[in-house]
């Protein structure tokens, strides 16, 4: 648990995912989750960010780009 009361994120690395891609994906996931935790997203933007978060959690960046 983090000092702000939220559970710490556990972001796993995909098989064959490069370190650079993992770090970029991890940063983006963290940024999106923080935005939800802080109530920054509303309406259509929240739906878009939720879809993006699901994509990042299910697939690596290299597969999202193709």
PQR file of N, CA, C, O and H, with PARSE charges and radii, in Angstrom:
ATOM      1  N   UNK A   1       0.849  -1.170   0.000 -0.4000 1.5000
ATOM      2  CA  UNK A   1       0.000   0.000   0.000 -0.0000 2.0000
ATOM      3  C   UNK A   1       0.898   1.237   0.000  0.5500 1.7000
ATOM      4  O   UNK A   1       1.877   1.310   0.743 -0.5500 1.4000
ATOM      5  N   UNK A   2       0.553   2.196  -0.835 -0.4000 1.5000
ATOM      6  CA  UNK A   2       1.319   3.428  -0.905 -0.0000 2.0000
ATOM      7  C   UNK A   2       0.899   4.371   0.212  0.5500 1.7000
ATOM      8  O   UNK A   2      -0.144   4.173   0.836 -0.5500 1.4000
ATOM      9  H   UNK A   2      -0.242   2.138  -1.439  0.4000 1.0000
ATOM     10  N   UNK A   3       1.697   5.386   0.465 -0.4000 1.5000
ATOM     11  CA  UNK A   3       1.405   6.336   1.540 -0.0000 2.0000
ATOM     12  C   UNK A   3       0.110   7.109   1.299  0.5500 1.7000
ATOM     13  O   UNK A   3      -0.479   7.635   2.243 -0.5500 1.4000
ATOM     14  H   UNK A   3       2.544   5.547  -0.042  0.4000 1.0000
ATOM     15  N   UNK A   4      -0.340   7.185   0.044 -0.4000 1.5000
ATOM     16  CA  UNK A   4      -1.582   7.904  -0.249 -0.0000 2.0000
ATOM     17  C   UNK A   4      -2.820   7.014  -0.102  0.5500 1.7000
ATOM     18  O   UNK A   4      -3.933   7.452  -0.392 -0.5500 1.4000
ATOM     19  H   UNK A   4       0.139   6.758  -0.723  0.4000 1.0000
ATOM     20  N   UNK A   5      -2.632   5.763   0.349 -0.4000 1.5000
ATOM     21  CA  UNK A   5      -3.754   4.866   0.598 -0.0000 2.0000
ATOM     22  C   UNK A   5      -4.131   3.960  -0.557  0.5500 1.7000
ATOM     23  O   UNK A   5      -4.903   3.019  -0.373 -0.5500 1.4000
ATOM     24  H   UNK A   5      -1.728   5.407   0.585  0.4000 1.0000
ATOM     25  N   UNK A   6      -3.606   4.222  -1.734 -0.4000 1.5000
ATOM     26  CA  UNK A   6      -3.912   3.387  -2.900 -0.0000 2.0000
ATOM     27  C   UNK A   6      -2.960   2.205  -2.941  0.5500 1.7000
ATOM     28  O   UNK A   6      -1.797   2.338  -2.559 -0.5500 1.4000
ATOM     29  H   UNK A   6      -2.979   4.986  -1.883  0.4000 1.0000
ATOM     30  N   UNK A   7      -3.433   1.048  -3.399 -0.4000 1.5000
ATOM     31  CA  UNK A   7      -2.528  -0.090  -3.539 -0.0000 2.0000
ATOM     32  C   UNK A   7      -1.479   0.188  -4.618  0.5500 1.7000
ATOM     33  O   UNK A   7      -1.758   0.848  -5.619 -0.5500 1.4000
ATOM     34  H   UNK A   7      -4.378   0.941  -3.709  0.4000 1.0000
ATOM     35  N   UNK A   8      -0.285  -0.321  -4.397 -0.4000 1.5000
ATOM     36  CA  UNK A   8       0.796  -0.162  -5.369 -0.0000 2.0000
ATOM     37  C   UNK A   8       0.463  -0.967  -6.620  0.5500 1.7000
ATOM     38  O   UNK A   8      -0.030  -2.091  -6.535 -0.5500 1.4000
ATOM     39  H   UNK A   8      -0.058  -0.858  -3.584  0.4000 1.0000
ATOM     40  N   UNK A   9       0.737  -0.380  -7.780 -0.4000 1.5000
ATOM     41  CA  UNK A   9       0.489  -1.068  -9.049 -0.0000 2.0000
ATOM     42  C   UNK A   9       1.500  -2.185  -9.260  0.5500 1.7000
ATOM     43  O   UNK A   9       2.688  -2.027  -8.982 -0.5500 1.4000
ATOM     44  H   UNK A   9       1.138   0.534  -7.850  0.4000 1.0000
ATOM     45  N   UNK A  10       1.016  -3.302  -9.749 -0.4000 1.5000
ATOM     46  CA  UNK A  10       1.860  -4.436 -10.104 -0.0000 2.0000
ATOM     47  C   UNK A  10       1.721  -4.632 -11.612  0.5500 1.7000
ATOM     48  O   UNK A  10       0.734  -5.200 -12.078 -0.5500 1.4000
ATOM     49  H   UNK A  10       0.050  -3.431  -9.974  0.4000 1.0000
ATOM     50  N   UNK A  11       2.695  -4.169 -12.361 -0.4000 1.5000
ATOM     51  CA  UNK A  11       2.645  -4.257 -13.815 -0.0000 2.0000
ATOM     52  C   UNK A  11       3.642  -5.311 -14.259  0.5500 1.7000
ATOM     53  O   UNK A  11       4.849  -5.173 -14.060 -0.5500 1.4000
ATOM     54  H   UNK A  11       3.497  -3.707 -11.982  0.4000 1.0000
ATOM     55  N   UNK A  12       3.117  -6.358 -14.860 -0.4000 1.5000
ATOM     56  CA  UNK A  12       3.970  -7.443 -15.307 -0.0000 2.0000
ATOM     57  C   UNK A  12       4.541  -7.177 -16.692  0.5500 1.7000
ATOM     58  O   UNK A  12       3.970  -6.448 -17.503 -0.5500 1.4000
ATOM     59  H   UNK A  12       2.136  -6.469 -15.022  0.4000 1.0000
ATOM     60  N   UNK A  13       5.673  -7.788 -16.924 -0.4000 1.5000
ATOM     61  CA  UNK A  13       6.330  -7.668 -18.225 -0.0000 2.0000
ATOM     62  C   UNK A  13       5.927  -8.853 -19.090  0.5500 1.7000
ATOM     63  O   UNK A  13       5.955  -9.997 -18.636 -0.5500 1.4000
ATOM     64  H   UNK A  13       6.137  -8.380 -16.265  0.4000 1.0000
ATOM     65  N   UNK A  14       5.554  -8.580 -20.333 -0.4000 1.5000
ATOM     66  CA  UNK A  14       5.175  -9.633 -21.257 -0.0000 2.0000
ATOM     67  C   UNK A  14       6.406 -10.410 -21.718  0.5500 1.7000
ATOM     68  O   UNK A  14       7.521  -9.890 -21.757 -0.5500 1.4000
ATOM     69  H   UNK A  14       5.531  -7.651 -20.702  0.4000 1.0000
ATOM     70  N   UNK A  15       6.163 -11.667 -22.063 -0.4000 1.5000
ATOM     71  CA  UNK A  15       7.233 -12.482 -22.620 -0.0000 2.0000
ATOM     72  C   UNK A  15       7.727 -11.822 -23.905  0.5500 1.7000
ATOM     73  O   UNK A  15       6.925 -11.422 -24.749 -0.5500 1.4000
ATOM     74  H   UNK A  15       5.257 -12.089 -22.031  0.4000 1.0000
ATOM     75  N   UNK A  16       9.010 -11.713 -24.047 -0.4000 1.5000
ATOM     76  CA  UNK A  16       9.678 -11.113 -25.218 -0.0000 2.0000
ATOM     77  C   UNK A  16       9.457  -9.606 -25.332  0.5500 1.7000
ATOM     78  O   UNK A  16       9.757  -9.024 -26.375 -0.5500 1.4000
ATOM     79  H   UNK A  16       9.661 -12.038 -23.361  0.4000 1.0000
ATOM     80  N   UNK A  17       8.941  -8.963 -24.291 -0.4000 1.5000
ATOM     81  CA  UNK A  17       8.795  -7.503 -24.306 -0.0000 2.0000
ATOM     82  C   UNK A  17      10.126  -6.889 -23.904  0.5500 1.7000
ATOM     83  O   UNK A  17      10.675  -7.212 -22.850 -0.5500 1.4000
ATOM     84  H   UNK A  17       8.697  -9.436 -23.444  0.4000 1.0000
ATOM     85  N   UNK A  18      10.641  -6.007 -24.741 -0.4000 1.5000
ATOM     86  CA  UNK A  18      11.909  -5.357 -24.451 -0.0000 2.0000
ATOM     87  C   UNK A  18      11.808  -4.435 -23.241  0.5500 1.7000
ATOM     88  O   UNK A  18      10.730  -3.955 -22.892 -0.5500 1.4000
ATOM     89  H   UNK A  18      10.195  -5.744 -25.597  0.4000 1.0000
ATOM     90  N   UNK A  19      12.933  -4.202 -22.624 -0.4000 1.5000
ATOM     91  CA  UNK A  19      12.983  -3.346 -21.429 -0.0000 2.0000
ATOM     92  C   UNK A  19      12.453  -1.941 -21.715  0.5500 1.7000
ATOM     93  O   UNK A  19      11.710  -1.383 -20.908 -0.5500 1.4000
ATOM     94  H   UNK A  19      13.809  -4.592 -22.908  0.4000 1.0000
ATOM     95  N   UNK A  20      12.828  -1.373 -22.846 -0.4000 1.5000
ATOM     96  CA  UNK A  20      12.383  -0.022 -23.205 -0.0000 2.0000
ATOM     97  C   UNK A  20      10.873   0.031 -23.377  0.5500 1.7000
ATOM     98  O   UNK A  20      10.219   0.945 -22.875 -0.5500 1.4000
ATOM     99  H   UNK A  20      13.432  -1.826 -23.501  0.4000 1.0000
ATOM    100  N   UNK A  21      10.317  -0.947 -24.084 -0.4000 1.5000
ATOM    101  CA  UNK A  21       8.867  -0.999 -24.271 -0.0000 2.0000
ATOM    102  C   UNK A  21       8.146  -1.215 -22.950  0.5500 1.7000
ATOM    103  O   UNK A  21       7.114  -0.595 -22.693 -0.5500 1.4000
ATOM    104  H   UNK A  21      10.848  -1.690 -24.492  0.4000 1.0000
ATOM    105  N   UNK A  22       8.691  -2.099 -22.104 -0.4000 1.5000
ATOM    106  CA  UNK A  22       8.076  -2.347 -20.809 -0.0000 2.0000
ATOM    107  C   UNK A  22       8.029  -1.073 -19.967  0.5500 1.7000
ATOM    108  O   UNK A  22       7.003  -0.749 -19.369 -0.5500 1.4000
ATOM    109  H   UNK A  22       9.529  -2.603 -22.312  0.4000 1.0000
ATOM    110  N   UNK A  23       9.135  -0.371 -19.929 -0.4000 1.5000
ATOM    111  CA  UNK A  23       9.175   0.863 -19.124 -0.0000 2.0000
ATOM    112  C   UNK A  23       8.198   1.918 -19.663  0.5500 1.7000
ATOM    113  O   UNK A  23       7.531   2.595 -18.881 -0.5500 1.4000
ATOM    114  H   UNK A  23       9.968  -0.635 -20.414  0.4000 1.0000
ATOM    115  N   UNK A  24       8.110   2.059 -20.980 -0.4000 1.5000
ATOM    116  CA  UNK A  24       7.182   3.033 -21.575 -0.0000 2.0000
ATOM    117  C   UNK A  24       5.734   2.631 -21.289  0.5500 1.7000
ATOM    118  O   UNK A  24       4.908   3.473 -20.937 -0.5500 1.4000
ATOM    119  H   UNK A  24       8.652   1.509 -21.615  0.4000 1.0000
ATOM    120  N   UNK A  25       5.435   1.354 -21.442 -0.4000 1.5000
ATOM    121  CA  UNK A  25       4.083   0.859 -21.175 -0.0000 2.0000
ATOM    122  C   UNK A  25       3.737   1.027 -19.694  0.5500 1.7000
ATOM    123  O   UNK A  25       2.626   1.435 -19.354 -0.5500 1.4000
ATOM    124  H   UNK A  25       6.106   0.670 -21.728  0.4000 1.0000
ATOM    125  N   UNK A  26       4.673   0.717 -18.836 -0.4000 1.5000
ATOM    126  CA  UNK A  26       4.472   0.844 -17.403 -0.0000 2.0000
ATOM    127  C   UNK A  26       4.207   2.307 -17.002  0.5500 1.7000
ATOM    128  O   UNK A  26       3.327   2.588 -16.188 -0.5500 1.4000
ATOM    129  H   UNK A  26       5.575   0.385 -19.112  0.4000 1.0000
ATOM    130  N   UNK A  27       4.978   3.220 -17.583 -0.4000 1.5000
ATOM    131  CA  UNK A  27       4.767   4.656 -17.294 -0.0000 2.0000
ATOM    132  C   UNK A  27       3.386   5.108 -17.735  0.5500 1.7000
ATOM    133  O   UNK A  27       2.709   5.839 -17.012 -0.5500 1.4000
ATOM    134  H   UNK A  27       5.693   2.992 -18.244  0.4000 1.0000
ATOM    135  N   UNK A  28       2.961   4.676 -18.927 -0.4000 1.5000
ATOM    136  CA  UNK A  28       1.657   5.089 -19.431 -0.0000 2.0000
ATOM    137  C   UNK A  28       0.532   4.511 -18.569  0.5500 1.7000
ATOM    138  O   UNK A  28      -0.435   5.209 -18.264 -0.5500 1.4000
ATOM    139  H   UNK A  28       3.511   4.083 -19.515  0.4000 1.0000
ATOM    140  N   UNK A  29       0.652   3.251 -18.180 -0.4000 1.5000
ATOM    141  CA  UNK A  29      -0.352   2.645 -17.300 -0.0000 2.0000
ATOM    142  C   UNK A  29      -0.424   3.423 -15.989  0.5500 1.7000
ATOM    143  O   UNK A  29      -1.511   3.765 -15.523 -0.5500 1.4000
ATOM    144  H   UNK A  29       1.437   2.684 -18.428  0.4000 1.0000
ATOM    145  N   UNK A  30       0.720   3.695 -15.405 -0.4000 1.5000
ATOM    146  CA  UNK A  30       0.754   4.431 -14.134 -0.0000 2.0000
ATOM    147  C   UNK A  30       0.108   5.800 -14.258  0.5500 1.7000
ATOM    148  O   UNK A  30      -0.633   6.225 -13.372 -0.5500 1.4000
ATOM    149  H   UNK A  30       1.603   3.417 -15.783  0.4000 1.0000
ATOM    150  N   UNK A  31       0.385   6.487 -15.348 -0.4000 1.5000
ATOM    151  CA  UNK A  31      -0.185   7.817 -15.569 -0.0000 2.0000
ATOM    152  C   UNK A  31      -1.711   7.754 -15.694  0.5500 1.7000
ATOM    153  O   UNK A  31      -2.418   8.583 -15.122 -0.5500 1.4000
ATOM    154  H   UNK A  31       0.987   6.142 -16.068  0.4000 1.0000
ATOM    155  N   UNK A  32      -2.209   6.774 -16.439 -0.4000 1.5000
ATOM    156  CA  UNK A  32      -3.658   6.624 -16.619 -0.0000 2.0000
ATOM    157  C   UNK A  32      -4.326   6.286 -15.290  0.5500 1.7000
ATOM    158  O   UNK A  32      -5.338   6.889 -14.932 -0.5500 1.4000
ATOM    159  H   UNK A  32      -1.635   6.100 -16.904  0.4000 1.0000
ATOM    160  N   UNK A  33      -3.767   5.322 -14.557 -0.4000 1.5000
ATOM    161  CA  UNK A  33      -4.352   4.921 -13.273 -0.0000 2.0000
ATOM    162  C   UNK A  33      -4.347   6.094 -12.300  0.5500 1.7000
ATOM    163  O   UNK A  33      -5.330   6.316 -11.594 -0.5500 1.4000
ATOM    164  H   UNK A  33      -2.945   4.831 -14.848  0.4000 1.0000
ATOM    165  N   UNK A  34      -3.257   6.840 -12.256 -0.4000 1.5000
ATOM    166  CA  UNK A  34      -3.198   8.013 -11.380 -0.0000 2.0000
ATOM    167  C   UNK A  34      -4.291   9.019 -11.752  0.5500 1.7000
ATOM    168  O   UNK A  34      -4.917   9.614 -10.874 -0.5500 1.4000
ATOM    169  H   UNK A  34      -2.458   6.660 -12.830  0.4000 1.0000
ATOM    170  N   UNK A  35      -4.516   9.204 -13.055 -0.4000 1.5000
ATOM    171  CA  UNK A  35      -5.568  10.106 -13.499 -0.0000 2.0000
ATOM    172  C   UNK A  35      -6.940   9.669 -13.019  0.5500 1.7000
ATOM    173  O   UNK A  35      -7.746  10.499 -12.599 -0.5500 1.4000
ATOM    174  H   UNK A  35      -4.008   8.721 -13.768  0.4000 1.0000
ATOM    175  N   UNK A  36      -7.215   8.358 -13.078 -0.4000 1.5000
ATOM    176  CA  UNK A  36      -8.488   7.847 -12.558 -0.0000 2.0000
ATOM    177  C   UNK A  36      -8.568   8.042 -11.055  0.5500 1.7000
ATOM    178  O   UNK A  36      -9.610   8.444 -10.535 -0.5500 1.4000
ATOM    179  H   UNK A  36      -6.560   7.683 -13.419  0.4000 1.0000
ATOM    180  N   UNK A  37      -7.483   7.763 -10.354 -0.4000 1.5000
ATOM    181  CA  UNK A  37      -7.480   7.897  -8.896 -0.0000 2.0000
ATOM    182  C   UNK A  37      -7.720   9.344  -8.464  0.5500 1.7000
ATOM    183  O   UNK A  37      -8.329   9.598  -7.425 -0.5500 1.4000
ATOM    184  H   UNK A  37      -6.637   7.437 -10.776  0.4000 1.0000
ATOM    185  N   UNK A  38      -7.243  10.271  -9.257 -0.4000 1.5000
ATOM    186  CA  UNK A  38      -7.387  11.689  -8.921 -0.0000 2.0000
ATOM    187  C   UNK A  38      -8.658  12.302  -9.512  0.5500 1.7000
ATOM    188  O   UNK A  38      -8.912  13.492  -9.329 -0.5500 1.4000
ATOM    189  H   UNK A  38      -6.747  10.065 -10.101  0.4000 1.0000
ATOM    190  N   UNK A  39      -9.451  11.502 -10.212 -0.4000 1.5000
ATOM    191  CA  UNK A  39     -10.713  11.980 -10.771 -0.0000 2.0000
ATOM    192  C   UNK A  39     -10.551  12.930 -11.943  0.5500 1.7000
ATOM    193  O   UNK A  39     -11.383  13.814 -12.148 -0.5500 1.4000
ATOM    194  H   UNK A  39      -9.245  10.535 -10.360  0.4000 1.0000
ATOM    195  N   UNK A  40      -9.489  12.757 -12.711 -0.4000 1.5000
ATOM    196  CA  UNK A  40      -9.202  13.665 -13.829 -0.0000 2.0000
ATOM    197  C   UNK A  40     -10.004  13.379 -15.089  0.5500 1.7000
ATOM    198  O   UNK A  40     -10.119  14.242 -15.960 -0.5500 1.4000
ATOM    199  H   UNK A  40      -8.813  12.040 -12.545  0.4000 1.0000
ATOM    200  N   UNK A  41     -10.556  12.182 -15.194 -0.4000 1.5000
ATOM    201  CA  UNK A  41     -11.225  11.799 -16.430 -0.0000 2.0000
ATOM    202  C   UNK A  41     -12.732  11.759 -16.231  0.5500 1.7000
ATOM    203  O   UNK A  41     -13.223  11.262 -15.217 -0.5500 1.4000
ATOM    204  H   UNK A  41     -10.463  11.481 -14.486  0.4000 1.0000
ATOM    205  N   UNK A  42     -13.463  12.288 -17.212 -0.4000 1.5000
ATOM    206  CA  UNK A  42     -14.920  12.318 -17.186 -0.0000 2.0000
ATOM    207  C   UNK A  42     -15.457  11.914 -18.559  0.5500 1.7000
ATOM    208  O   UNK A  42     -14.792  12.114 -19.576 -0.5500 1.4000
ATOM    209  H   UNK A  42     -13.064  12.691 -18.036  0.4000 1.0000
ATOM    210  N   UNK A  43     -16.631  11.358 -18.582 -0.4000 1.5000
ATOM    211  CA  UNK A  43     -17.349  11.092 -19.824 -0.0000 2.0000
ATOM    212  C   UNK A  43     -16.566  10.332 -20.872  0.5500 1.7000
ATOM    213  O   UNK A  43     -15.981   9.282 -20.603 -0.5500 1.4000
ATOM    214  H   UNK A  43     -17.171  11.196 -17.756  0.4000 1.0000
ATOM    215  N   UNK A  44     -16.566  10.890 -22.085 -0.4000 1.5000
ATOM    216  CA  UNK A  44     -15.910  10.237 -23.226 -0.0000 2.0000
ATOM    217  C   UNK A  44     -14.416  10.041 -23.004  0.5500 1.7000
ATOM    218  O   UNK A  44     -13.850   9.033 -23.430 -0.5500 1.4000
ATOM    219  H   UNK A  44     -17.041  11.742 -22.305  0.4000 1.0000
ATOM    220  N   UNK A  45     -13.780  10.989 -22.345 -0.4000 1.5000
ATOM    221  CA  UNK A  45     -12.342  10.864 -22.087 -0.0000 2.0000
ATOM    222  C   UNK A  45     -12.082   9.692 -21.152  0.5500 1.7000
ATOM    223  O   UNK A  45     -11.123   8.944 -21.346 -0.5500 1.4000
ATOM    224  H   UNK A  45     -14.239  11.807 -21.999  0.4000 1.0000
ATOM    225  N   UNK A  46     -12.924   9.525 -20.144 -0.4000 1.5000
ATOM    226  CA  UNK A  46     -12.775   8.394 -19.218 -0.0000 2.0000
ATOM    227  C   UNK A  46     -12.938   7.075 -19.961  0.5500 1.7000
ATOM    228  O   UNK A  46     -12.186   6.130 -19.723 -0.5500 1.4000
ATOM    229  H   UNK A  46     -13.703  10.132 -19.986  0.4000 1.0000
ATOM    230  N   UNK A  47     -13.908   7.007 -20.853 -0.4000 1.5000
ATOM    231  CA  UNK A  47     -14.107   5.779 -21.626 -0.0000 2.0000
ATOM    232  C   UNK A  47     -12.911   5.495 -22.521  0.5500 1.7000
ATOM    233  O   UNK A  47     -12.469   4.350 -22.621 -0.5500 1.4000
ATOM    234  H   UNK A  47     -14.519   7.775 -21.046  0.4000 1.0000
ATOM    235  N   UNK A  48     -12.381   6.533 -23.176 -0.4000 1.5000
ATOM    236  CA  UNK A  48     -11.199   6.367 -24.021 -0.0000 2.0000
ATOM    237  C   UNK A  48     -10.006   5.887 -23.197  0.5500 1.7000
ATOM    238  O   UNK A  48      -9.293   4.971 -23.606 -0.5500 1.4000
ATOM    239  H   UNK A  48     -12.740   7.462 -23.094  0.4000 1.0000
ATOM    240  N   UNK A  49      -9.791   6.505 -22.041 -0.4000 1.5000
ATOM    241  CA  UNK A  49      -8.655   6.137 -21.199 -0.0000 2.0000
ATOM    242  C   UNK A  49      -8.815   4.711 -20.657  0.5500 1.7000
ATOM    243  O   UNK A  49      -7.829   3.986 -20.522 -0.5500 1.4000
ATOM    244  H   UNK A  49     -10.370   7.249 -21.709  0.4000 1.0000
ATOM    245  N   UNK A  50     -10.030   4.314 -20.352 -0.4000 1.5000
ATOM    246  CA  UNK A  50     -10.262   2.950 -19.892 -0.0000 2.0000
ATOM    247  C   UNK A  50      -9.927   1.943 -20.986  0.5500 1.7000
ATOM    248  O   UNK A  50      -9.304   0.916 -20.715 -0.5500 1.4000
ATOM    249  H   UNK A  50     -10.831   4.903 -20.462  0.4000 1.0000
ATOM    250  N   UNK A  51     -10.337   2.229 -22.222 -0.4000 1.5000
ATOM    251  CA  UNK A  51     -10.006   1.336 -23.343 -0.0000 2.0000
ATOM    252  C   UNK A  51      -8.492   1.266 -23.551  0.5500 1.7000
ATOM    253  O   UNK A  51      -7.943   0.190 -23.787 -0.5500 1.4000
ATOM    254  H   UNK A  51     -10.844   3.062 -22.442  0.4000 1.0000
ATOM    255  N   UNK A  52      -7.826   2.409 -23.461 -0.4000 1.5000
ATOM    256  CA  UNK A  52      -6.367   2.446 -23.630 -0.0000 2.0000
ATOM    257  C   UNK A  52      -5.685   1.633 -22.530  0.5500 1.7000
ATOM    258  O   UNK A  52      -4.735   0.896 -22.795 -0.5500 1.4000
ATOM    259  H   UNK A  52      -8.272   3.283 -23.269  0.4000 1.0000
ATOM    260  N   UNK A  53      -6.168   1.768 -21.311 -0.4000 1.5000
ATOM    261  CA  UNK A  53      -5.598   1.023 -20.195 -0.0000 2.0000
ATOM    262  C   UNK A  53      -5.740  -0.483 -20.418  0.5500 1.7000
ATOM    263  O   UNK A  53      -4.801  -1.240 -20.175 -0.5500 1.4000
ATOM    264  H   UNK A  53      -6.940   2.367 -21.096  0.4000 1.0000
ATOM    265  N   UNK A  54      -6.897  -0.907 -20.871 -0.4000 1.5000
ATOM    266  CA  UNK A  54      -7.121  -2.329 -21.154 -0.0000 2.0000
ATOM    267  C   UNK A  54      -6.165  -2.810 -22.237  0.5500 1.7000
ATOM    268  O   UNK A  54      -5.577  -3.885 -22.121 -0.5500 1.4000
ATOM    269  H   UNK A  54      -7.660  -0.292 -21.068  0.4000 1.0000
ATOM    270  N   UNK A  55      -6.009  -2.013 -23.289 -0.4000 1.5000
ATOM    271  CA  UNK A  55      -5.075  -2.388 -24.364 -0.0000 2.0000
ATOM    272  C   UNK A  55      -3.660  -2.556 -23.821  0.5500 1.7000
ATOM    273  O   UNK A  55      -2.980  -3.530 -24.143 -0.5500 1.4000
ATOM    274  H   UNK A  55      -6.486  -1.139 -23.384  0.4000 1.0000
ATOM    275  N   UNK A  56      -3.222  -1.618 -23.007 -0.4000 1.5000
ATOM    276  CA  UNK A  56      -1.865  -1.668 -22.472 -0.0000 2.0000
ATOM    277  C   UNK A  56      -1.663  -2.847 -21.536  0.5500 1.7000
ATOM    278  O   UNK A  56      -0.572  -3.415 -21.476 -0.5500 1.4000
ATOM    279  H   UNK A  56      -3.775  -0.827 -22.745  0.4000 1.0000
ATOM    280  N   UNK A  57      -2.703  -3.216 -20.811 -0.4000 1.5000
ATOM    281  CA  UNK A  57      -2.583  -4.326 -19.882 -0.0000 2.0000
ATOM    282  C   UNK A  57      -2.652  -5.684 -20.586  0.5500 1.7000
ATOM    283  O   UNK A  57      -2.137  -6.676 -20.072 -0.5500 1.4000
ATOM    284  H   UNK A  57      -3.589  -2.754 -20.860  0.4000 1.0000
ATOM    285  N   UNK A  58      -3.280  -5.728 -21.749 -0.4000 1.5000
ATOM    286  CA  UNK A  58      -3.435  -6.998 -22.461 -0.0000 2.0000
ATOM    287  C   UNK A  58      -2.373  -7.239 -23.513  0.5500 1.7000
ATOM    288  O   UNK A  58      -2.060  -8.388 -23.826 -0.5500 1.4000
ATOM    289  H   UNK A  58      -3.698  -4.922 -22.167  0.4000 1.0000
ATOM    290  N   UNK A  59      -1.815  -6.176 -24.061 -0.4000 1.5000
ATOM    291  CA  UNK A  59      -0.856  -6.313 -25.157 -0.0000 2.0000
ATOM    292  C   UNK A  59       0.311  -5.363 -24.951  0.5500 1.7000
ATOM    293  O   UNK A  59       0.169  -4.318 -24.315 -0.5500 1.4000
ATOM    294  H   UNK A  59      -2.069  -5.243 -23.807  0.4000 1.0000
ATOM    295  N   UNK A  60       1.444  -5.726 -25.481 -0.4000 1.5000
ATOM    296  CA  UNK A  60       2.606  -4.851 -25.427 -0.0000 2.0000
ATOM    297  C   UNK A  60       2.498  -3.723 -26.439  0.5500 1.7000
ATOM    298  O   UNK A  60       1.662  -3.766 -27.342 -0.5500 1.4000
ATOM    299  H   UNK A  60       1.559  -6.575 -25.998  0.4000 1.0000
ATOM    300  N   UNK A  61       3.337  -2.723 -26.286 -0.4000 1.5000
ATOM    301  CA  UNK A  61       3.336  -1.562 -27.180 -0.0000 2.0000
ATOM    302  C   UNK A  61       3.616  -1.951 -28.614  0.5500 1.7000
ATOM    303  O   UNK A  61       3.025  -1.385 -29.533 -0.5500 1.4000
ATOM    304  H   UNK A  61       4.015  -2.688 -25.553  0.4000 1.0000
ATOM    305  N   UNK A  62       4.518  -2.918 -28.828 -0.4000 1.5000
ATOM    306  CA  UNK A  62       4.855  -3.300 -30.198 -0.0000 2.0000
ATOM    307  C   UNK A  62       3.648  -3.897 -30.902  0.5500 1.7000
ATOM    308  O   UNK A  62       3.483  -3.688 -32.104 -0.5500 1.4000
ATOM    309  H   UNK A  62       4.999  -3.378 -28.081  0.4000 1.0000
ATOM    310  N   UNK A  63       2.801  -4.633 -30.196 -0.4000 1.5000
ATOM    311  CA  UNK A  63       1.599  -5.195 -30.821 -0.0000 2.0000
ATOM    312  C   UNK A  63       0.505  -4.149 -30.984  0.5500 1.7000
ATOM    313  O   UNK A  63      -0.342  -4.291 -31.865 -0.5500 1.4000
ATOM    314  H   UNK A  63       2.935  -4.803 -29.220  0.4000 1.0000
ATOM    315  N   UNK A  64       0.498  -3.105 -30.163 -0.4000 1.5000
ATOM    316  CA  UNK A  64      -0.484  -2.029 -30.323 -0.0000 2.0000
ATOM    317  C   UNK A  64      -0.172  -1.187 -31.550  0.5500 1.7000
ATOM    318  O   UNK A  64      -1.077  -0.665 -32.201 -0.5500 1.4000
ATOM    319  H   UNK A  64       1.186  -2.990 -29.447  0.4000 1.0000
ATOM    320  N   UNK A  65       1.106  -1.059 -31.859 -0.4000 1.5000
ATOM    321  CA  UNK A  65       1.529  -0.225 -32.978 -0.0000 2.0000
ATOM    322  C   UNK A  65       1.228  -0.875 -34.340  0.5500 1.7000
ATOM    323  O   UNK A  65       1.075  -0.182 -35.345 -0.5500 1.4000
ATOM    324  H   UNK A  65       1.841  -1.483 -31.330  0.4000 1.0000
ATOM    325  N   UNK A  66       1.147  -2.201 -34.357 -0.4000 1.5000
ATOM    326  CA  UNK A  66       0.957  -2.875 -35.650 -0.0000 2.0000
ATOM    327  C   UNK A  66      -0.500  -3.039 -36.009  0.5500 1.7000
ATOM    328  O   UNK A  66      -0.818  -3.587 -37.065 -0.5500 1.4000
ATOM    329  H   UNK A  66       1.272  -2.764 -33.540  0.4000 1.0000
TER
END
